[in-house]
Amino acid sequence: MATLPSISSSFLPSTALTIHPQYQQQFSLFFSPNQSIKTSPNRMAFKVQAAKLPAGVELPKVEPKFKAPFLGFTRTAETWKSRAYNKQGNTSSDWGGYWERVLLLLSLYANVYIPEHDGAQLIVVNNCNESIWPALLGGTGHPTPKDGGFHLSSGKEIVVDVPQKWSGRVWARQGCNFHDTGKGSCDTGDCSGRLQCQGLGGIPPATVVEMTLGTSTSPLHYYDVSLVDGFNLPVSMAPVGGGIGCGMSSCEVDLNIFCPSALEKRRGGKVVGCKSALLGYAIS
C-alpha cells in the first residue's frame, strides 16, 4: 500500500490520506463488486458530478454531514442504484453502476459518477455565499484544464475535464476583480493578475486540494488538503457511497478567525487569508 506523507506548517493543521481500492481485478476505488462495468481492459473513467440528479432518480433525505462555514453536503449516493431501477423499471446493472460518486469540498463541492469514457470530469460547485474564481494547475507533464481558471457564481457549477492519471491541484480565489481583457487581481490565490492562470500557481495564502488519479490497471487514487501555502477557505475532500470506506481529508474550520496577527492577510480591514508559519516568517 502506498502512503502519502502528511503535510503541515507550524501551527496550521493538515490531513493527508492514503486512498486504496477495496476490491481487486477490474474494481477500482470507485467501483463496487456488485456492479457490471463496461470498460475495456486498460481503461478507467469516472465523472465528478454535482447534486443534480437525472430524471426519475431520487435520493433519500439525510441530515447534512458538515456544519463548518462555507461547507455543504448533499445526500449519500449509496441507494442511487436501487432507486434508479425502481423508478425506471430497469433490471440491468449497467446504468446504475455509473453512479458511484466522490465528494470534493473546496468551499465548493463536487460529486462523482463513472461513465464509459477516458478520463474524469470534475463538476465544481461554488458552495460559498459569494463568487469565487477556482484555479487549476496540472503537475509536471500534465495538462492544465480550463486554461487554469474561471469565474463561478454562488451556487453555480461547472464541468472540468481531466485525463486519466491526471495529477494537479485546485484552489479557490476570492475577492477578484477582472477586466474584459482577463486582467485584474484577487485578494487571495491570485495568479499574476490573470483570470486564466495558464500554468501559473497561486500566490499564498490559499487552501489547496492536491490529487493524483489512478487508472483501471493501477486503481490507486491519492488526495490531500494542503496548508503549506496557508489558508483562505475551508476545504474538504472525501469519497462518498459505494461502500468504499475511505476517510476524509479536510480543513473544515475558518482558520482566518484564529490567525495570529503576524500571519494575517487583510483587505479592507478584513482578514481574508492566513499565511503558513513558514511563509509568514520567511523561514528557509
Contacts in CASP RR format, 6 or more apart in sequence:
PFRMAT RR
TARGET T0000
AUTHOR 0000-0000-0000
METHOD contacts of the structure
MODEL  1
MATLPSISSSFLPSTALTIHPQYQQQFSLFFSPNQSIKTSPNRMAFKVQA
AKLPAGVELPKVEPKFKAPFLGFTRTAETWKSRAYNKQGNTSSDWGGYWE
RVLLLLSLYANVYIPEHDGAQLIVVNNCNESIWPALLGGTGHPTPKDGGF
HLSSGKEIVVDVPQKWSGRVWARQGCNFHDTGKGSCDTGDCSGRLQCQGL
GGIPPATVVEMTLGTSTSPLHYYDVSLVDGFNLPVSMAPVGGGIGCGMSS
CEVDLNIFCPSALEKRRGGKVVGCKSALLGYAIS
1 18 0 8 1.000
1 20 0 8 1.000
2 18 0 8 1.000
2 20 0 8 1.000
2 220 0 8 1.000
2 222 0 8 1.000
3 18 0 8 1.000
4 16 0 8 1.000
4 17 0 8 1.000
4 18 0 8 1.000
4 222 0 8 1.000
4 224 0 8 1.000
5 16 0 8 1.000
6 14 0 8 1.000
6 15 0 8 1.000
6 16 0 8 1.000
6 224 0 8 1.000
7 14 0 8 1.000
7 16 0 8 1.000
7 224 0 8 1.000
7 226 0 8 1.000
7 227 0 8 1.000
7 228 0 8 1.000
8 14 0 8 1.000
8 227 0 8 1.000
8 228 0 8 1.000
9 227 0 8 1.000
9 228 0 8 1.000
9 230 0 8 1.000
9 276 0 8 1.000
9 277 0 8 1.000
9 278 0 8 1.000
9 279 0 8 1.000
10 276 0 8 1.000
10 277 0 8 1.000
10 278 0 8 1.000
11 260 0 8 1.000
11 277 0 8 1.000
12 227 0 8 1.000
12 230 0 8 1.000
12 231 0 8 1.000
12 251 0 8 1.000
12 255 0 8 1.000
12 274 0 8 1.000
12 276 0 8 1.000
12 277 0 8 1.000
13 227 0 8 1.000
13 251 0 8 1.000
14 224 0 8 1.000
14 225 0 8 1.000
14 226 0 8 1.000
14 227 0 8 1.000
14 228 0 8 1.000
14 251 0 8 1.000
15 224 0 8 1.000
15 225 0 8 1.000
15 248 0 8 1.000
15 249 0 8 1.000
15 250 0 8 1.000
15 251 0 8 1.000
16 224 0 8 1.000
16 225 0 8 1.000
16 226 0 8 1.000
16 249 0 8 1.000
17 222 0 8 1.000
17 223 0 8 1.000
17 224 0 8 1.000
17 246 0 8 1.000
17 247 0 8 1.000
17 248 0 8 1.000
17 249 0 8 1.000
18 222 0 8 1.000
19 29 0 8 1.000
19 220 0 8 1.000
19 221 0 8 1.000
19 222 0 8 1.000
19 223 0 8 1.000
19 239 0 8 1.000
19 246 0 8 1.000
20 29 0 8 1.000
20 220 0 8 1.000
20 246 0 8 1.000
21 27 0 8 1.000
21 28 0 8 1.000
21 29 0 8 1.000
21 219 0 8 1.000
21 220 0 8 1.000
22 29 0 8 1.000
22 243 0 8 1.000
22 244 0 8 1.000
22 245 0 8 1.000
23 31 0 8 1.000
23 32 0 8 1.000
23 33 0 8 1.000
26 37 0 8 1.000
26 39 0 8 1.000
26 216 0 8 1.000
27 33 0 8 1.000
27 37 0 8 1.000
27 219 0 8 1.000
28 44 0 8 1.000
28 46 0 8 1.000
28 214 0 8 1.000
28 216 0 8 1.000
28 219 0 8 1.000
28 221 0 8 1.000
29 219 0 8 1.000
29 220 0 8 1.000
29 221 0 8 1.000
29 239 0 8 1.000
29 244 0 8 1.000
29 246 0 8 1.000
30 46 0 8 1.000
30 100 0 8 1.000
30 102 0 8 1.000
30 112 0 8 1.000
30 114 0 8 1.000
30 239 0 8 1.000
30 242 0 8 1.000
30 244 0 8 1.000
31 37 0 8 1.000
31 100 0 8 1.000
31 114 0 8 1.000
32 100 0 8 1.000
32 242 0 8 1.000
32 243 0 8 1.000
32 244 0 8 1.000
34 93 0 8 1.000
35 93 0 8 1.000
35 96 0 8 1.000
35 97 0 8 1.000
35 100 0 8 1.000
36 92 0 8 1.000
36 93 0 8 1.000
36 94 0 8 1.000
36 97 0 8 1.000
37 97 0 8 1.000
37 114 0 8 1.000
38 94 0 8 1.000
38 116 0 8 1.000
39 45 0 8 1.000
39 116 0 8 1.000
39 216 0 8 1.000
41 216 0 8 1.000
41 217 0 8 1.000
42 215 0 8 1.000
42 216 0 8 1.000
42 217 0 8 1.000
43 118 0 8 1.000
43 164 0 8 1.000
43 216 0 8 1.000
44 119 0 8 1.000
44 164 0 8 1.000
44 214 0 8 1.000
44 215 0 8 1.000
44 216 0 8 1.000
44 217 0 8 1.000
44 219 0 8 1.000
45 114 0 8 1.000
45 115 0 8 1.000
45 116 0 8 1.000
45 117 0 8 1.000
45 118 0 8 1.000
45 119 0 8 1.000
45 120 0 8 1.000
45 164 0 8 1.000
46 100 0 8 1.000
46 102 0 8 1.000
46 112 0 8 1.000
46 113 0 8 1.000
46 114 0 8 1.000
46 115 0 8 1.000
46 119 0 8 1.000
46 120 0 8 1.000
47 98 0 8 1.000
47 112 0 8 1.000
47 113 0 8 1.000
47 114 0 8 1.000
47 115 0 8 1.000
47 120 0 8 1.000
47 121 0 8 1.000
47 123 0 8 1.000
48 102 0 8 1.000
48 104 0 8 1.000
48 110 0 8 1.000
48 111 0 8 1.000
48 112 0 8 1.000
48 120 0 8 1.000
48 121 0 8 1.000
48 122 0 8 1.000
48 123 0 8 1.000
48 124 0 8 1.000
48 160 0 8 1.000
49 101 0 8 1.000
49 110 0 8 1.000
49 111 0 8 1.000
49 112 0 8 1.000
49 113 0 8 1.000
49 121 0 8 1.000
49 123 0 8 1.000
50 109 0 8 1.000
50 110 0 8 1.000
50 111 0 8 1.000
50 123 0 8 1.000
50 125 0 8 1.000
50 157 0 8 1.000
51 74 0 8 1.000
51 75 0 8 1.000
51 111 0 8 1.000
51 125 0 8 1.000
52 157 0 8 1.000
53 59 0 8 1.000
54 84 0 8 1.000
56 84 0 8 1.000
56 87 0 8 1.000
56 88 0 8 1.000
57 80 0 8 1.000
57 83 0 8 1.000
57 84 0 8 1.000
57 87 0 8 1.000
58 83 0 8 1.000
58 87 0 8 1.000
59 74 0 8 1.000
59 75 0 8 1.000
59 76 0 8 1.000
59 77 0 8 1.000
59 79 0 8 1.000
59 80 0 8 1.000
59 83 0 8 1.000
60 75 0 8 1.000
60 76 0 8 1.000
60 79 0 8 1.000
60 83 0 8 1.000
61 75 0 8 1.000
62 75 0 8 1.000
62 76 0 8 1.000
64 72 0 8 1.000
64 73 0 8 1.000
65 73 0 8 1.000
66 72 0 8 1.000
66 73 0 8 1.000
66 105 0 8 1.000
66 236 0 8 1.000
66 252 0 8 1.000
68 234 0 8 1.000
68 252 0 8 1.000
68 253 0 8 1.000
68 254 0 8 1.000
69 234 0 8 1.000
69 253 0 8 1.000
69 254 0 8 1.000
70 107 0 8 1.000
70 127 0 8 1.000
70 128 0 8 1.000
70 129 0 8 1.000
70 233 0 8 1.000
70 234 0 8 1.000
70 254 0 8 1.000
71 105 0 8 1.000
71 107 0 8 1.000
71 109 0 8 1.000
71 127 0 8 1.000
71 234 0 8 1.000
71 236 0 8 1.000
71 252 0 8 1.000
72 105 0 8 1.000
72 109 0 8 1.000
72 127 0 8 1.000
73 103 0 8 1.000
73 105 0 8 1.000
73 109 0 8 1.000
74 103 0 8 1.000
74 109 0 8 1.000
74 111 0 8 1.000
76 240 0 8 1.000
76 241 0 8 1.000
77 99 0 8 1.000
77 100 0 8 1.000
77 101 0 8 1.000
77 111 0 8 1.000
77 113 0 8 1.000
77 240 0 8 1.000
77 241 0 8 1.000
77 242 0 8 1.000
78 241 0 8 1.000
78 242 0 8 1.000
78 243 0 8 1.000
80 96 0 8 1.000
80 99 0 8 1.000
80 101 0 8 1.000
81 93 0 8 1.000
81 96 0 8 1.000
81 97 0 8 1.000
81 99 0 8 1.000
84 90 0 8 1.000
84 95 0 8 1.000
84 96 0 8 1.000
84 99 0 8 1.000
85 91 0 8 1.000
85 96 0 8 1.000
88 95 0 8 1.000
97 114 0 8 1.000
98 113 0 8 1.000
98 114 0 8 1.000
98 115 0 8 1.000
98 116 0 8 1.000
99 113 0 8 1.000
99 114 0 8 1.000
100 112 0 8 1.000
100 113 0 8 1.000
100 114 0 8 1.000
100 241 0 8 1.000
100 242 0 8 1.000
101 111 0 8 1.000
101 112 0 8 1.000
101 113 0 8 1.000
101 239 0 8 1.000
101 240 0 8 1.000
101 241 0 8 1.000
102 110 0 8 1.000
102 111 0 8 1.000
102 112 0 8 1.000
102 238 0 8 1.000
102 239 0 8 1.000
102 240 0 8 1.000
103 109 0 8 1.000
103 110 0 8 1.000
103 111 0 8 1.000
103 112 0 8 1.000
103 236 0 8 1.000
103 237 0 8 1.000
103 238 0 8 1.000
103 239 0 8 1.000
103 240 0 8 1.000
104 110 0 8 1.000
104 111 0 8 1.000
104 112 0 8 1.000
104 122 0 8 1.000
104 124 0 8 1.000
104 170 0 8 1.000
104 209 0 8 1.000
104 236 0 8 1.000
104 237 0 8 1.000
105 127 0 8 1.000
105 234 0 8 1.000
105 235 0 8 1.000
105 236 0 8 1.000
105 237 0 8 1.000
105 238 0 8 1.000
105 250 0 8 1.000
106 124 0 8 1.000
106 134 0 8 1.000
106 170 0 8 1.000
106 171 0 8 1.000
106 172 0 8 1.000
106 207 0 8 1.000
106 209 0 8 1.000
106 233 0 8 1.000
106 235 0 8 1.000
106 236 0 8 1.000
106 237 0 8 1.000
107 126 0 8 1.000
107 127 0 8 1.000
107 128 0 8 1.000
107 132 0 8 1.000
107 172 0 8 1.000
107 207 0 8 1.000
107 233 0 8 1.000
107 234 0 8 1.000
107 235 0 8 1.000
108 124 0 8 1.000
108 125 0 8 1.000
108 126 0 8 1.000
108 127 0 8 1.000
108 128 0 8 1.000
108 132 0 8 1.000
108 134 0 8 1.000
108 152 0 8 1.000
108 172 0 8 1.000
109 125 0 8 1.000
109 127 0 8 1.000
109 236 0 8 1.000
110 122 0 8 1.000
110 123 0 8 1.000
110 124 0 8 1.000
110 125 0 8 1.000
110 157 0 8 1.000
111 123 0 8 1.000
111 240 0 8 1.000
112 120 0 8 1.000
112 239 0 8 1.000
112 240 0 8 1.000
115 121 0 8 1.000
118 163 0 8 1.000
118 164 0 8 1.000
119 161 0 8 1.000
119 162 0 8 1.000
119 163 0 8 1.000
119 164 0 8 1.000
119 166 0 8 1.000
119 213 0 8 1.000
120 161 0 8 1.000
120 162 0 8 1.000
120 163 0 8 1.000
120 164 0 8 1.000
120 166 0 8 1.000
120 213 0 8 1.000
121 159 0 8 1.000
121 160 0 8 1.000
121 161 0 8 1.000
121 162 0 8 1.000
122 145 0 8 1.000
122 159 0 8 1.000
122 160 0 8 1.000
122 161 0 8 1.000
122 162 0 8 1.000
122 170 0 8 1.000
123 157 0 8 1.000
123 158 0 8 1.000
123 159 0 8 1.000
123 160 0 8 1.000
124 134 0 8 1.000
124 152 0 8 1.000
124 157 0 8 1.000
124 158 0 8 1.000
124 160 0 8 1.000
124 170 0 8 1.000
125 155 0 8 1.000
125 156 0 8 1.000
125 157 0 8 1.000
126 132 0 8 1.000
126 134 0 8 1.000
126 152 0 8 1.000
126 153 0 8 1.000
126 154 0 8 1.000
126 155 0 8 1.000
126 156 0 8 1.000
126 157 0 8 1.000
127 155 0 8 1.000
128 154 0 8 1.000
128 172 0 8 1.000
128 174 0 8 1.000
128 233 0 8 1.000
129 154 0 8 1.000
130 154 0 8 1.000
130 174 0 8 1.000
130 175 0 8 1.000
131 151 0 8 1.000
131 152 0 8 1.000
131 153 0 8 1.000
131 154 0 8 1.000
131 175 0 8 1.000
131 176 0 8 1.000
132 152 0 8 1.000
132 172 0 8 1.000
132 173 0 8 1.000
132 174 0 8 1.000
132 233 0 8 1.000
133 149 0 8 1.000
133 150 0 8 1.000
133 151 0 8 1.000
133 152 0 8 1.000
133 172 0 8 1.000
133 173 0 8 1.000
133 174 0 8 1.000
133 175 0 8 1.000
133 176 0 8 1.000
133 186 0 8 1.000
133 195 0 8 1.000
134 149 0 8 1.000
134 150 0 8 1.000
134 152 0 8 1.000
134 158 0 8 1.000
134 170 0 8 1.000
134 171 0 8 1.000
134 172 0 8 1.000
134 173 0 8 1.000
135 148 0 8 1.000
135 149 0 8 1.000
135 170 0 8 1.000
135 171 0 8 1.000
135 172 0 8 1.000
135 173 0 8 1.000
135 189 0 8 1.000
135 191 0 8 1.000
135 197 0 8 1.000
135 201 0 8 1.000
135 202 0 8 1.000
136 144 0 8 1.000
136 145 0 8 1.000
136 146 0 8 1.000
136 148 0 8 1.000
136 149 0 8 1.000
136 160 0 8 1.000
136 168 0 8 1.000
136 169 0 8 1.000
136 170 0 8 1.000
136 197 0 8 1.000
137 144 0 8 1.000
137 148 0 8 1.000
137 168 0 8 1.000
137 169 0 8 1.000
137 197 0 8 1.000
137 199 0 8 1.000
137 200 0 8 1.000
137 201 0 8 1.000
137 202 0 8 1.000
138 144 0 8 1.000
138 145 0 8 1.000
138 166 0 8 1.000
138 167 0 8 1.000
138 168 0 8 1.000
138 169 0 8 1.000
138 199 0 8 1.000
139 167 0 8 1.000
139 168 0 8 1.000
139 169 0 8 1.000
142 163 0 8 1.000
142 166 0 8 1.000
142 167 0 8 1.000
142 168 0 8 1.000
143 162 0 8 1.000
143 163 0 8 1.000
143 166 0 8 1.000
144 197 0 8 1.000
144 198 0 8 1.000
144 199 0 8 1.000
145 160 0 8 1.000
145 161 0 8 1.000
145 162 0 8 1.000
146 158 0 8 1.000
146 160 0 8 1.000
146 196 0 8 1.000
147 196 0 8 1.000
147 197 0 8 1.000
147 198 0 8 1.000
148 191 0 8 1.000
148 196 0 8 1.000
148 197 0 8 1.000
148 198 0 8 1.000
148 199 0 8 1.000
149 195 0 8 1.000
149 196 0 8 1.000
149 197 0 8 1.000
150 158 0 8 1.000
150 195 0 8 1.000
150 196 0 8 1.000
151 176 0 8 1.000
151 178 0 8 1.000
151 195 0 8 1.000
152 158 0 8 1.000
162 213 0 8 1.000
164 213 0 8 1.000
164 214 0 8 1.000
164 215 0 8 1.000
165 212 0 8 1.000
165 213 0 8 1.000
165 214 0 8 1.000
165 215 0 8 1.000
166 211 0 8 1.000
166 212 0 8 1.000
166 213 0 8 1.000
167 211 0 8 1.000
167 212 0 8 1.000
167 213 0 8 1.000
168 210 0 8 1.000
168 211 0 8 1.000
168 212 0 8 1.000
169 208 0 8 1.000
169 209 0 8 1.000
169 210 0 8 1.000
169 211 0 8 1.000
169 226 0 8 1.000
170 208 0 8 1.000
170 209 0 8 1.000
170 211 0 8 1.000
171 189 0 8 1.000
171 202 0 8 1.000
171 206 0 8 1.000
171 207 0 8 1.000
171 208 0 8 1.000
171 209 0 8 1.000
171 229 0 8 1.000
171 232 0 8 1.000
172 189 0 8 1.000
172 206 0 8 1.000
172 207 0 8 1.000
172 232 0 8 1.000
172 233 0 8 1.000
173 186 0 8 1.000
173 187 0 8 1.000
173 188 0 8 1.000
173 189 0 8 1.000
173 190 0 8 1.000
173 191 0 8 1.000
173 202 0 8 1.000
173 206 0 8 1.000
174 186 0 8 1.000
174 187 0 8 1.000
174 188 0 8 1.000
174 189 0 8 1.000
174 232 0 8 1.000
174 233 0 8 1.000
174 272 0 8 1.000
175 186 0 8 1.000
175 187 0 8 1.000
175 188 0 8 1.000
175 267 0 8 1.000
175 272 0 8 1.000
176 184 0 8 1.000
176 185 0 8 1.000
176 186 0 8 1.000
176 187 0 8 1.000
176 190 0 8 1.000
176 195 0 8 1.000
177 184 0 8 1.000
177 185 0 8 1.000
177 186 0 8 1.000
178 184 0 8 1.000
178 195 0 8 1.000
182 194 0 8 1.000
182 195 0 8 1.000
182 196 0 8 1.000
183 193 0 8 1.000
183 194 0 8 1.000
183 195 0 8 1.000
184 193 0 8 1.000
184 194 0 8 1.000
184 195 0 8 1.000
185 193 0 8 1.000
186 193 0 8 1.000
187 265 0 8 1.000
187 267 0 8 1.000
187 272 0 8 1.000
188 205 0 8 1.000
188 206 0 8 1.000
188 232 0 8 1.000
188 233 0 8 1.000
188 265 0 8 1.000
188 272 0 8 1.000
188 273 0 8 1.000
189 202 0 8 1.000
189 203 0 8 1.000
189 204 0 8 1.000
189 205 0 8 1.000
189 206 0 8 1.000
189 232 0 8 1.000
190 202 0 8 1.000
190 203 0 8 1.000
191 197 0 8 1.000
191 199 0 8 1.000
191 200 0 8 1.000
191 201 0 8 1.000
191 202 0 8 1.000
191 203 0 8 1.000
192 200 0 8 1.000
194 200 0 8 1.000
202 229 0 8 1.000
204 229 0 8 1.000
204 230 0 8 1.000
204 275 0 8 1.000
204 276 0 8 1.000
204 279 0 8 1.000
205 229 0 8 1.000
205 230 0 8 1.000
205 231 0 8 1.000
205 232 0 8 1.000
205 265 0 8 1.000
205 273 0 8 1.000
205 274 0 8 1.000
205 275 0 8 1.000
205 276 0 8 1.000
205 279 0 8 1.000
206 229 0 8 1.000
206 230 0 8 1.000
206 231 0 8 1.000
206 232 0 8 1.000
207 225 0 8 1.000
207 226 0 8 1.000
207 227 0 8 1.000
207 229 0 8 1.000
207 230 0 8 1.000
207 231 0 8 1.000
207 232 0 8 1.000
207 233 0 8 1.000
207 234 0 8 1.000
207 235 0 8 1.000
207 251 0 8 1.000
208 225 0 8 1.000
208 226 0 8 1.000
208 227 0 8 1.000
208 228 0 8 1.000
208 229 0 8 1.000
208 235 0 8 1.000
209 223 0 8 1.000
209 224 0 8 1.000
209 225 0 8 1.000
209 226 0 8 1.000
209 235 0 8 1.000
209 237 0 8 1.000
210 223 0 8 1.000
210 224 0 8 1.000
210 225 0 8 1.000
210 226 0 8 1.000
211 221 0 8 1.000
211 222 0 8 1.000
211 223 0 8 1.000
211 224 0 8 1.000
211 237 0 8 1.000
212 221 0 8 1.000
212 222 0 8 1.000
212 223 0 8 1.000
213 221 0 8 1.000
214 220 0 8 1.000
214 221 0 8 1.000
223 237 0 8 1.000
223 249 0 8 1.000
224 237 0 8 1.000
224 249 0 8 1.000
225 235 0 8 1.000
225 236 0 8 1.000
225 237 0 8 1.000
225 249 0 8 1.000
225 250 0 8 1.000
225 251 0 8 1.000
227 251 0 8 1.000
227 255 0 8 1.000
227 276 0 8 1.000
228 276 0 8 1.000
228 278 0 8 1.000
229 276 0 8 1.000
229 279 0 8 1.000
230 273 0 8 1.000
230 274 0 8 1.000
230 275 0 8 1.000
230 276 0 8 1.000
230 279 0 8 1.000
231 251 0 8 1.000
231 255 0 8 1.000
231 256 0 8 1.000
231 259 0 8 1.000
231 273 0 8 1.000
231 274 0 8 1.000
231 276 0 8 1.000
232 256 0 8 1.000
232 272 0 8 1.000
232 273 0 8 1.000
232 274 0 8 1.000
234 250 0 8 1.000
234 251 0 8 1.000
234 252 0 8 1.000
234 253 0 8 1.000
234 254 0 8 1.000
235 250 0 8 1.000
235 251 0 8 1.000
236 248 0 8 1.000
236 249 0 8 1.000
236 250 0 8 1.000
236 251 0 8 1.000
236 252 0 8 1.000
237 248 0 8 1.000
237 249 0 8 1.000
237 250 0 8 1.000
238 246 0 8 1.000
238 247 0 8 1.000
238 248 0 8 1.000
238 249 0 8 1.000
238 250 0 8 1.000
239 245 0 8 1.000
239 246 0 8 1.000
239 247 0 8 1.000
255 274 0 8 1.000
256 264 0 8 1.000
256 271 0 8 1.000
256 272 0 8 1.000
256 273 0 8 1.000
256 274 0 8 1.000
257 271 0 8 1.000
258 274 0 8 1.000
259 271 0 8 1.000
259 273 0 8 1.000
259 274 0 8 1.000
262 280 0 8 1.000
262 281 0 8 1.000
263 274 0 8 1.000
263 275 0 8 1.000
263 276 0 8 1.000
263 277 0 8 1.000
263 280 0 8 1.000
264 271 0 8 1.000
264 273 0 8 1.000
264 274 0 8 1.000
264 275 0 8 1.000
265 271 0 8 1.000
265 272 0 8 1.000
265 273 0 8 1.000
265 274 0 8 1.000
265 275 0 8 1.000
266 272 0 8 1.000
277 283 0 8 1.000
END
